[in-house]
Amino acid sequence: MKVPEWVFDAVFYQIFPDRFANGDPGNDPPNVHPWGAPPDLYHFQGGDLRGILQKLDYLLDLGITAIYLNPIFLSPSTHRYNTTDYFRIDERLGSMQDFENLLAHAHRHGVRILLDGVFNHCGRGFFAFVDVLENQQHSAYRDWFHIYKFPVNAYSRGPARYEAWWGIKSLPKFNTDNPRVRAYLMNVARFWTEKGIDGWRLDVPNEIDDDAFWAEFRETVKQINPDAYLVGEIWEVNPRWVSEGHFDGLMNYPLREAILRFLNREMTATQFAGDVERVLHAYAPENRLAMYVPLGSHDTPRVMTVLGGHREAVKMAFALQFALPGAPAIYYGDEIGLPGEKDPDCRRAFPWDESFWDLDLRAWVKRLIQLRKAEVALRRGDFRFVSVEDSSRCCAFVRQHARERVLVVANAGAQDRTVGIRLEALGQVDRSAIRPLLGEAFNWWVDEDCLRVSLPPYGVFWAACPA
């Protein structure tokens, strides 16, 4: 299985388009809410594709190399997971020309673009489902969906008479066993891949529980662009979904959960190490490096909120995210400390007034990105723990690529700690070449058989330890 190697080196940035930046107020709906208003399930705030293009310099300064966009196709909702037309940009986000301009400008700066592929279900306004509502059992498209009983009324109270995602009537489920439905969805994949996108994030792919469908989807995309990245929204550890007939990587929510539970004192260092090893070693090395590793997303409370506003814990979470295998992904605004409870609160508008930013946190994330780009071991290296201490809530692990090696030491406790790493656990080390990368101000030294470092609470130390 060939995985696109650019993903190993990528730093992703996820954007919820309606809430990132408003570049063209002329396409706002008449009932647009003020920018920064408390988000709800219904009201748009005016974010669009031109806004993303206008703020690309901000992203380039941060250091990101890939953007994952939540759905951008025509839809009546802010989240756009109820698609009305898969071949049309939602006018509230701009035009096809706006999309093409964003794609071209991003590519000129070496930034890749991923689209959200929602192929399990559509919206009630999708042409085939509208035909069912109009013509009922006489519709030529009745077999495009799973209809239990006629007449179908998608707006009445009570249970749906058709299969829908989680029973939500606004999200009728496609019948992907129907060859015409499959052909339509493959044409969608082909159309946007030929436009030049760099891959797809696939929404709830396990609900299209059909290996043949995903094998055809993969072949359709890869024939056009063999380097396109396919990442599946799978929330558990499941190697089935990374294979020749499926995806290159998954959204690694289990790794996110381990990091945040460790920092919230919901697990010991030993349990954290065990969970991390279980998650990472479930996959082949190339897929492990191609995982999309989030600390937050449009479906989760924000990291600042999960960690109770504890800034040092948030900084440590980012440091672990960037040091562990996989491509780190920043959910828009997390880098400036934007808080948010679960959906819809986690989908707040980005505050472009810098007085609302945690500038120290942004500088920290920017530095982590720079270090990851500079150290091949952090992007492509093997992984192993070299120290785990439950009593002190400290742990250490190594990323190694050929003769390059980065040691990561973390103190997730509330007290100062001195951690000793036996040199023999690191392998052959050139003591004179040990070089701090992160936490340079911490006291560290090498004695006869150990590298020792003194860490404050929630302190993280990275050091290059070449052979």
C-alpha positions as CSV (number, residue, x, y, z in Angstrom):
1,M,0.0,0.0,0.0
2,K,1.4,3.3,-1.1
3,V,0.7,6.2,1.4
4,P,1.4,9.7,0.2
5,E,4.6,10.6,2.0
6,W,3.9,14.3,2.1
7,V,1.5,13.6,4.9
8,F,4.4,12.4,7.1
9,D,5.7,16.0,7.0
10,A,2.4,17.8,7.1
11,V,0.9,20.1,9.7
12,F,-2.8,20.4,9.2
13,Y,-5.2,23.3,10.1
14,Q,-8.9,22.5,10.2
15,I,-11.3,25.3,9.2
16,F,-15.0,25.5,9.9
17,P,-15.7,27.9,6.9
18,D,-18.5,30.0,8.3
19,R,-16.5,30.9,11.4
20,F,-12.9,31.6,10.2
21,A,-13.0,34.9,8.3
22,N,-15.5,37.0,6.4
23,G,-13.7,38.1,3.2
24,D,-16.8,39.2,1.2
25,P,-19.8,40.6,3.2
26,G,-21.7,40.8,-0.1
27,N,-22.4,37.0,0.0
28,D,-23.7,37.1,3.6
29,P,-27.3,36.0,4.1
30,P,-29.8,38.8,5.1
31,N,-30.2,37.3,8.6
32,V,-26.4,36.9,9.2
33,H,-25.5,37.1,12.9
34,P,-22.7,39.5,14.0
35,W,-19.2,38.1,13.9
36,G,-18.4,36.5,17.2
37,A,-22.0,36.1,18.4
38,P,-22.6,33.0,20.5
39,P,-22.9,30.2,17.9
40,D,-26.1,28.3,17.5
41,L,-27.4,25.6,15.2
42,Y,-29.1,27.9,12.7
43,H,-27.4,31.2,12.1
44,F,-24.5,32.0,9.7
45,Q,-21.8,34.5,10.7
46,G,-20.4,35.2,7.2
47,G,-17.2,33.2,7.0
48,D,-16.2,32.4,3.4
49,L,-13.6,31.2,1.0
50,R,-12.3,34.7,0.3
51,G,-11.8,35.1,4.0
52,I,-9.6,32.0,4.1
53,L,-7.6,33.3,1.1
54,Q,-7.1,36.7,2.7
55,K,-5.9,35.1,5.9
56,L,-3.6,32.6,4.3
57,D,-0.6,34.7,5.3
58,Y,-1.6,34.2,8.9
59,L,-1.5,30.5,8.4
60,L,1.8,30.6,6.5
61,D,3.3,32.5,9.3
62,L,2.1,29.9,11.8
63,G,3.7,27.3,9.6
64,I,0.8,25.0,8.5
65,T,1.2,23.0,5.3
66,A,-2.3,21.6,4.8
67,I,-5.9,22.8,5.3
68,Y,-8.8,20.6,6.0
69,L,-12.1,22.3,5.2
70,N,-15.4,21.3,6.7
71,P,-18.0,20.9,3.9
72,I,-18.3,23.7,1.4
73,F,-21.0,22.4,-0.9
74,L,-24.5,23.9,-1.2
75,S,-26.4,23.2,2.0
76,P,-29.0,25.0,4.2
77,S,-27.0,24.6,7.4
78,T,-23.9,26.2,8.9
79,H,-22.2,22.8,9.2
80,R,-23.2,21.7,5.6
81,Y,-23.2,18.0,6.4
82,N,-26.7,18.0,4.8
83,T,-25.6,18.6,1.2
84,T,-28.1,19.8,-1.4
85,D,-25.7,19.9,-4.4
86,Y,-22.3,18.2,-4.4
87,F,-21.1,20.0,-7.5
88,R,-21.8,23.5,-6.4
89,I,-20.0,25.8,-3.9
90,D,-22.5,27.2,-1.4
91,E,-23.1,30.9,-2.5
92,R,-22.6,32.0,1.2
93,L,-19.0,30.8,0.9
94,G,-18.5,32.4,-2.5
95,S,-18.2,31.1,-6.1
96,M,-16.3,28.3,-7.9
97,Q,-13.9,31.0,-8.9
98,D,-13.2,31.8,-5.3
99,F,-12.5,28.2,-4.6
100,E,-10.2,27.9,-7.5
101,N,-8.4,31.0,-6.5
102,L,-7.9,29.7,-2.9
103,L,-6.7,26.3,-4.2
104,A,-4.2,27.9,-6.7
105,H,-2.9,30.4,-4.1
106,A,-2.5,27.6,-1.5
107,H,-0.6,25.4,-3.9
108,R,1.7,28.3,-4.9
109,H,2.7,28.4,-1.2
110,G,3.1,24.6,-0.8
111,V,-0.2,24.3,1.1
112,R,-2.5,21.3,0.4
113,I,-6.3,21.4,0.5
114,L,-8.5,18.6,1.8
115,L,-12.3,18.6,1.3
116,D,-14.9,16.9,3.6
117,G,-16.6,14.0,1.7
118,V,-20.1,13.4,3.1
119,F,-21.2,10.3,1.2
120,N,-23.2,8.4,3.7
121,H,-26.1,10.8,3.7
122,C,-27.3,14.0,2.0
123,G,-29.8,16.8,2.8
124,R,-33.6,16.9,2.3
125,G,-33.0,19.4,-0.6
126,F,-30.9,16.9,-2.6
127,F,-32.5,16.6,-6.0
128,A,-33.2,12.8,-5.8
129,F,-34.7,13.1,-2.3
130,V,-36.9,16.0,-3.4
131,D,-38.1,13.8,-6.2
132,V,-39.1,11.1,-3.7
133,L,-41.0,13.7,-1.6
134,E,-42.8,15.0,-4.7
135,N,-43.6,11.6,-6.4
136,Q,-43.5,9.2,-3.4
137,Q,-43.6,5.6,-4.5
138,H,-43.7,6.6,-8.1
139,S,-40.3,8.4,-7.9
140,A,-37.5,7.2,-10.2
141,Y,-35.2,7.8,-7.3
142,R,-37.0,5.8,-4.5
143,D,-34.2,3.2,-4.6
144,W,-31.5,5.8,-4.0
145,F,-32.6,5.7,-0.3
146,H,-33.8,3.2,2.2
147,I,-37.6,3.9,2.3
148,Y,-39.5,2.0,5.0
149,K,-43.0,3.1,4.1
150,F,-44.9,5.5,1.9
151,P,-46.0,8.2,2.0
152,V,-42.8,9.9,3.1
153,N,-43.0,13.2,4.9
154,A,-39.5,14.5,5.8
155,Y,-40.8,17.4,7.9
156,S,-43.5,15.7,10.1
157,R,-43.1,14.9,13.7
158,G,-42.5,11.3,14.7
159,P,-40.1,8.7,13.4
160,A,-38.7,8.9,9.9
161,R,-40.1,6.5,7.3
162,Y,-36.7,6.2,5.8
163,E,-33.2,5.5,7.1
164,A,-31.4,8.6,8.2
165,W,-28.1,9.3,10.0
166,W,-28.9,8.8,13.7
167,G,-32.6,9.0,12.8
168,I,-32.2,12.8,12.0
169,K,-34.8,13.4,9.2
170,S,-32.7,16.2,7.6
171,L,-30.0,13.6,6.8
172,P,-31.5,10.8,4.6
173,K,-29.0,7.9,4.1
174,F,-28.0,7.0,0.6
175,N,-28.5,3.4,-0.7
176,T,-24.9,2.9,-1.8
177,D,-25.8,-0.6,-3.0
178,N,-27.6,1.1,-5.9
179,P,-25.2,1.3,-8.9
180,R,-26.6,4.7,-9.9
181,V,-25.9,6.1,-6.5
182,R,-22.4,4.7,-6.5
183,A,-21.8,6.2,-10.0
184,Y,-23.1,9.6,-8.8
185,L,-20.8,9.6,-5.7
186,M,-17.8,8.5,-7.7
187,N,-18.4,11.3,-10.1
188,V,-18.4,13.7,-7.2
189,A,-15.1,12.3,-6.1
190,R,-13.7,12.5,-9.6
191,F,-14.9,16.1,-10.2
192,W,-13.2,17.6,-7.2
193,T,-10.1,15.5,-7.4
194,E,-9.7,16.7,-11.0
195,K,-10.2,20.2,-9.8
196,G,-6.9,19.7,-8.0
197,I,-7.7,19.0,-4.4
198,D,-5.1,17.0,-2.4
199,G,-7.4,14.6,-0.7
200,W,-10.6,13.8,1.2
201,R,-11.6,13.6,4.8
202,L,-14.3,11.0,4.7
203,D,-17.3,11.5,7.0
204,V,-18.6,8.5,9.0
205,P,-17.2,6.0,6.5
206,N,-18.0,3.1,8.8
207,E,-21.7,3.7,8.2
208,I,-21.1,2.8,4.5
209,D,-20.0,-0.6,5.7
210,D,-19.0,-1.8,2.3
211,D,-15.4,-2.7,1.4
212,A,-16.2,-2.7,-2.3
213,F,-17.5,0.9,-2.2
214,W,-14.4,2.2,-0.5
215,A,-12.1,0.2,-2.8
216,E,-13.8,1.8,-5.8
217,F,-13.6,5.2,-4.2
218,R,-9.9,4.8,-3.5
219,E,-9.2,3.7,-7.0
220,T,-11.3,6.5,-8.5
221,V,-9.3,9.2,-6.5
222,K,-5.9,7.6,-6.8
223,Q,-6.1,7.1,-10.6
224,I,-6.4,10.9,-10.9
225,N,-3.9,11.8,-8.1
226,P,-1.9,9.0,-6.7
227,D,-0.6,11.4,-4.0
228,A,-4.1,12.3,-2.8
229,Y,-4.6,11.7,1.0
230,L,-7.6,9.7,2.2
231,V,-8.4,10.0,5.9
232,G,-11.3,8.4,7.5
233,E,-13.4,9.6,10.5
234,I,-13.0,6.5,12.6
235,W,-13.2,7.2,16.3
236,E,-11.8,3.9,17.6
237,V,-8.7,1.8,17.0
238,N,-9.5,-0.3,13.9
239,P,-6.8,-1.4,11.5
240,R,-9.4,-2.6,9.0
241,W,-9.8,1.0,7.8
242,V,-6.2,1.5,6.7
243,S,-5.6,-0.9,3.9
244,E,-5.2,-1.1,0.1
245,G,-9.0,-0.8,-0.3
246,H,-9.6,1.9,2.3
247,F,-7.7,4.9,3.6
248,D,-4.2,6.1,4.2
249,G,-4.9,7.3,7.7
250,L,-7.6,7.9,10.3
251,M,-8.5,10.8,12.5
252,N,-6.7,9.6,15.6
253,Y,-9.2,10.5,18.3
254,P,-7.9,7.6,20.6
255,L,-4.5,9.3,20.7
256,R,-6.2,12.6,21.5
257,E,-8.2,11.0,24.3
258,A,-5.0,9.5,25.8
259,I,-3.2,12.9,25.8
260,L,-6.1,14.8,27.3
261,R,-7.0,12.2,29.9
262,F,-3.4,12.0,31.1
263,L,-3.2,15.8,31.5
264,N,-6.6,15.8,33.3
265,R,-5.2,13.3,35.8
266,E,-7.7,10.7,34.6
267,M,-5.0,8.1,34.0
268,T,-1.5,7.3,35.3
269,A,1.7,7.6,33.3
270,T,1.7,3.8,32.9
271,Q,-1.9,3.8,31.6
272,F,-1.0,6.7,29.2
273,A,2.0,4.9,27.9
274,G,-0.1,1.7,27.5
275,D,-2.8,3.5,25.6
276,V,-0.4,5.3,23.3
277,E,1.5,2.1,22.5
278,R,-1.8,0.2,21.9
279,V,-3.1,2.9,19.5
280,L,0.2,3.4,17.6
281,H,1.2,-0.2,17.3
282,A,-2.2,-1.3,15.9
283,Y,-1.1,0.1,12.5
284,A,1.6,-0.5,10.0
285,P,4.5,2.1,10.3
286,E,3.5,4.0,7.1
287,N,-0.2,4.4,8.3
288,R,1.0,5.3,11.8
289,L,2.9,8.2,10.3
290,A,-0.1,9.2,8.1
291,M,-2.6,9.4,10.9
292,Y,-4.4,12.8,11.3
293,V,-3.8,13.7,15.0
294,P,-6.2,16.3,16.5
295,L,-6.5,17.9,19.9
296,G,-9.9,19.2,18.9
297,S,-12.4,19.4,16.1
298,H,-15.9,20.6,15.2
299,D,-17.2,17.5,17.0
300,T,-15.4,18.0,20.3
301,P,-15.0,20.6,23.1
302,R,-11.9,22.7,22.5
303,V,-8.7,21.7,24.1
304,M,-8.5,24.9,26.3
305,T,-11.9,24.0,27.7
306,V,-11.2,20.3,28.2
307,L,-8.1,21.2,30.2
308,G,-10.0,23.7,32.3
309,G,-8.2,26.7,31.0
310,H,-4.9,25.4,32.3
311,R,-2.5,27.1,29.9
312,E,0.6,25.1,30.8
313,A,-1.3,21.9,30.4
314,V,-2.6,23.0,27.0
315,K,1.0,23.8,25.9
316,M,2.1,20.4,27.1
317,A,-0.8,18.8,25.1
318,F,0.4,20.5,21.9
319,A,4.0,19.4,22.7
320,L,2.9,15.8,23.0
321,Q,0.8,16.0,19.9
322,F,3.7,17.4,17.9
323,A,6.1,14.8,19.2
324,L,4.1,11.6,18.8
325,P,3.8,9.8,15.4
326,G,1.2,11.2,13.0
327,A,0.4,14.5,11.3
328,P,-0.6,17.1,13.9
329,A,-3.8,19.0,13.2
330,I,-4.7,22.3,14.7
331,Y,-8.4,23.2,15.0
332,Y,-8.8,26.8,14.0
333,G,-8.4,29.1,17.0
334,D,-6.9,26.5,19.3
335,E,-3.5,28.0,18.7
336,I,-4.7,31.3,20.3
337,G,-6.5,29.7,23.2
338,L,-10.1,29.9,21.9
339,P,-12.4,28.2,24.4
340,G,-15.6,26.3,23.6
341,E,-17.9,23.6,24.9
342,K,-19.3,20.8,22.7
343,D,-21.1,21.6,19.4
344,P,-22.2,24.3,18.6
345,D,-20.0,26.2,21.1
346,C,-16.8,24.7,19.7
347,R,-17.6,26.4,16.4
348,R,-17.1,30.0,17.5
349,A,-16.0,32.7,15.1
350,F,-12.2,33.3,15.0
351,P,-11.5,36.6,16.9
352,W,-9.3,38.6,14.6
353,D,-8.7,41.3,17.2
354,E,-5.3,40.3,18.6
355,S,-6.2,41.6,22.0
356,F,-8.3,38.4,22.4
357,W,-5.4,36.1,21.5
358,D,-3.1,34.2,23.8
359,L,0.0,35.3,22.0
360,D,2.3,33.2,24.1
361,L,0.4,30.1,23.2
362,R,0.4,30.9,19.5
363,A,4.2,31.5,19.7
364,W,4.5,28.1,21.4
365,V,2.6,26.3,18.6
366,K,4.5,28.2,15.9
367,R,7.8,27.1,17.5
368,L,6.6,23.4,17.8
369,I,5.8,23.5,14.1
370,Q,9.3,24.9,13.3
371,L,11.0,22.3,15.4
372,R,9.0,19.5,13.8
373,K,9.9,20.7,10.3
374,A,13.6,20.9,11.3
375,E,13.8,17.4,12.9
376,V,13.2,14.5,10.6
377,A,12.9,12.1,13.6
378,L,9.8,14.0,14.8
379,R,8.1,13.5,11.4
380,R,9.3,10.1,10.3
381,G,11.0,8.4,13.2
382,D,10.2,5.2,15.0
383,F,8.8,5.5,18.5
384,R,9.4,4.0,21.9
385,F,9.0,4.9,25.6
386,V,12.2,4.9,27.6
387,S,10.8,6.0,31.0
388,V,7.5,5.9,32.8
389,E,7.0,7.0,36.4
390,D,3.6,6.8,38.0
391,S,4.6,8.4,41.3
392,S,5.9,11.6,39.6
393,R,3.5,11.5,36.6
394,C,6.6,11.8,34.3
395,C,7.3,9.9,31.1
396,A,9.9,10.0,28.3
397,F,9.9,8.6,24.8
398,V,12.2,8.7,21.8
399,R,11.6,9.3,18.1
400,Q,14.5,7.9,16.0
401,H,15.1,8.1,12.2
402,A,18.4,6.6,11.1
403,R,21.1,8.3,13.2
404,E,18.8,11.2,14.1
405,R,17.1,10.9,17.5
406,V,14.8,13.2,19.6
407,L,14.2,12.6,23.2
408,V,10.9,13.9,24.8
409,V,10.6,14.2,28.5
410,A,7.3,15.4,30.1
411,N,6.2,16.1,33.6
412,A,2.4,16.0,33.9
413,G,2.5,16.5,37.6
414,A,1.9,19.6,39.8
415,Q,5.4,19.5,41.4
416,D,9.0,20.1,40.1
417,R,10.6,16.8,39.1
418,T,14.1,15.6,38.1
419,V,13.9,12.8,35.6
420,G,16.8,10.5,34.7
421,I,17.0,8.7,31.4
422,R,19.5,5.9,31.2
423,L,21.7,6.4,28.2
424,E,21.7,2.7,27.4
425,A,17.9,3.0,26.9
426,L,18.6,5.6,24.2
427,G,21.1,3.5,22.3
428,Q,24.4,4.8,21.1
429,V,24.6,8.5,21.8
430,D,27.2,11.1,21.1
431,R,27.2,12.9,24.4
432,S,28.9,15.9,23.1
433,A,26.2,16.3,20.4
434,I,23.2,16.4,22.7
435,R,21.3,19.6,22.0
436,P,18.2,21.0,23.7
437,L,15.4,21.8,21.3
438,L,12.6,22.8,23.7
439,G,12.9,23.7,27.3
440,E,16.5,25.0,26.9
441,A,16.1,27.0,30.1
442,F,15.6,23.9,32.2
443,N,18.6,22.5,34.1
444,W,19.9,19.3,32.4
445,W,23.1,17.4,32.6
446,V,24.7,14.1,31.7
447,D,26.4,12.0,34.4
448,E,28.1,8.7,34.1
449,D,25.1,6.7,32.9
450,C,22.1,9.1,32.7
451,L,20.8,12.2,31.0
452,R,19.0,14.1,33.8
453,V,16.6,17.1,33.4
454,S,14.7,19.1,36.0
455,L,11.2,20.0,34.9
456,P,8.6,22.4,36.4
457,P,5.0,21.3,36.6
458,Y,3.7,20.5,33.1
459,G,7.2,21.1,31.7
460,V,8.3,19.5,28.4
461,F,11.9,19.0,27.3
462,W,13.0,18.0,23.8
463,A,16.6,17.2,23.0
464,A,18.3,16.0,19.9
465,C,20.5,13.0,20.9
466,P,22.2,11.9,17.7
467,A,24.1,8.7,17.5
